[in-house]
Amino acid sequence: MKPRRVSPEMADFVGAPEVSRTQVLKLIWAHIKESNLQDPSNKKNIICDEKLKRIFPGRDQVGFLEIAGLISPHFLK
């Protein structure tokens, strides 16, 4: 996938103004693993830290399968 412009919040998270969806998912997953954010009782649930809350506003946790849909609004037309 080719890089696309992203929202300021996502650009802050990934460190670039343009990025591919695949790369965003890889970076989010790397952050989740590095910060040990998987719910120990259900690994499919991700506990949002402050960094994730900036790209998933209003969410204290997200389901792993929700992430792909939740990043869509951050990709600008």
Secondary structure, DSSP 4 states (H G I P E B T S, - for coil): ---EEB-HHHHHHHTSSEE-HHHHHHHHHHHHHHTT-EETTEEEEEE--HHHHHHSTT-SEEEGGGHHHHHGGGB--
